[in-house]
Amino acid sequence: MGELIYRSTRGRSESVTSAKAIVEGIAPDGGLYVPDHIPAPLVSLEEMLQLSYRDLAYAVMKPYLPDFTEEELRGCLQYAYNSRFDTPEQVVLSEQGPVSFLELYHGPTLAFKDMALSVLPRLMTTAAAKTGIEQEIVILTATSGDTGKAAMEGFADVPGVRIIVFFPKDGVSPMQKRQMVTQRGDNTHVIAVDGNFDDAQRSVKEIFTDPEEKERMLRAGYVFSSANSINIGRLLPQIVYYFRGYTEAVRHGRIRLGDPVTFSVPTGNFGDILAGHYAKKMGLPVDRLLCASNRNNVLTDFFRTGRYDSNREFYVTSSPSMDILVSSNLERLIYEIAGENGSRVEQYMMSLKKTGVYTLAEGTGQLQNEFDALYADEAQTQETIRYFFREYGYMIDPHTAVAASCALRDSGVQSHRIILSTASPYKFPRTILESLGAEVPEDSWEQVKMLSAISGTKIPEPVAELKDLPVRHSRVCAVDGARDAVHETLGI
């Protein structure tokens, strides 16, 4: 095959280089950028056993980024994976009874988003230089809890970039909200939306895909980009930790090299599990990908029937980062299933926008051959938190508990189960304490201290410092007020 390029899932935009795909974030026709083929890693699975996380990331990501030099990409990875992580190798595989947990929350914001959003700022500034962009880049992002903080942490005070984050006012945990509203950096802006995540995400996508808005931004000296997983530069680093989880399972003696494994992934916007799908297509021995949902189980129904129906009650749960009914990244998988037919994908997405529903005309067998789909309700989530603490003294957050609950109940899986652990329990102290039957104090800092005492673990520094940080962001906008809020923030 020739040098890898990126296409839009909707087929009406020109193909672009990886650098341009990263800077633009979303294609001009409203589609998402996808590679025109899935490349092989630079090294074998056996060779990966000897690599540091940075070197593994280079071996997995470089084939997707042909217009980045070795020096440029290694520089991005050196910048990203550094002492801001509390473990030398960035991720930890923890064996707990019959399953393993791949802990992805050892970065500066205590969430798996750090694994990608520590890299993206340097990828983006490098890409902007390569594509000759002179305007200031405005990162526009909707978050269901963790993306916003991780993105702001990564982009804070990066020259030539501003970042505006929208989050659902009552749809994140108190700790997640505290992390965002205290964010430092003169170029960071946080705005609460008086609605849910789907409202925030829809508003952001409408701004992105409005040609008049794009022209207005250019006249003012700005260009939009995204830090959500709709940006391919955010998705690529997530492929890496699937390879690391596998090689760690080999090193721990849980599997032999070449044995298949099952990954259970807490899923909301679909980017995290899509990265696992790409890892499998790159040659990783994946048996099943388990799409684990909370009570907002639109994806569970989709994988069972091929019908995506977002016309259902929206639930606010204890796993807020998964409280999503419109999973943007699913579009990339649909493009693949539809035989890379962009016009058909656009029909599906327009149907979703207008009616809240679309039904695949093909490919449901492919979905069921690779993916399992289950969901956990609130009682099952709390019971799973209790189970792992009672049996193994191991504490997990509610998102991880959803994935663990589904993994334990997925009876058809024979391969070793690796559960993606996506956030520190300290981001959700009330839920953990309630699950363990403790009498929960009202003060969030007292909850954190109680969690530390019960578990015998040290309060992570990113949580400890929040107690004394001043609130810097307090703006709230209406559901339809995101566009005006962007204009006001940028002074245009």
Number of C-alpha atoms within 10 A of each C-alpha: 6 6 13 18 21 22 24 26 28 25 22 16 16 11 18 18 20 24 25 21 26 26 26 23 26 22 26 18 17 20 26 25 28 24 21 17 15 15 20 18 21 15 13 12 18 12 11 21 17 11 15 14 20 18 15 21 24 22 19 24 22 20 17 25 22 15 19 19 11 13 8 15 21 17 15 22 21 14 14 24 21 16 12 15 19 16 12 14 14 22 22 19 21 18 16 13 9 10 16 22 22 25 23 23 24 24 26 22 29 25 23 25 27 31 25 26 29 27 25 28 26 22 24 27 21 19 24 21 12 13 13 9 15 12 17 18 24 20 23 23 26 28 23 26 27 26 27 29 28 27 30 30 23 22 26 20 16 18 11 15 22 23 26 22 25 29 30 26 18 16 26 25 23 16 19 21 21 20 25 29 20 19 22 19 16 11 17 23 24 25 23 25 26 19 17 23 28 22 21 27 22 18 20 20 17 14 17 22 16 13 13 10 15 17 13 14 20 14 12 14 13 21 22 23 22 29 31 26 26 26 24 27 30 27 22 23 24 27 24 23 26 25 25 24 24 30 25 20 23 17 13 13 10 19 17 13 16 13 15 17 23 22 28 32 29 30 27 30 24 24 24 23 27 23 20 24 20 19 25 19 15 16 15 23 18 21 20 24 24 27 27 29 27 34 21 22 26 22 30 21 15 19 20 16 15 20 17 22 18 22 13 11 9 15 16 18 18 25 27 23 25 26 27 29 24 24 19 22 21 17 21 23 17 22 23 15 19 16 12 20 15 21 15 19 24 20 13 20 21 14 14 18 14 9 12 17 16 20 15 17 12 13 15 17 14 11 19 16 12 14 20 22 24 23 26 23 16 16 9 17 27 24 15 26 27 23 18 17 17 12 10 12 14 15 22 25 24 32 29 29 30 34 30 31 24 28 26 14 12 16 8 8 16 12 15 18 26 27 28 28 30 28 24 25 24 25 26 25 26 27 22 25 22 14 20 18 11 13 11 17 13 9 9 16 16 14 21 23 16 19 25 16 12 12 12 10 11 12 15 18 12 15 19 15 11 16 12 8 14 12 14 15 17 12 13 18 18 14 17 15 14 23 16 13 18 20 12 10 13 14 8 12
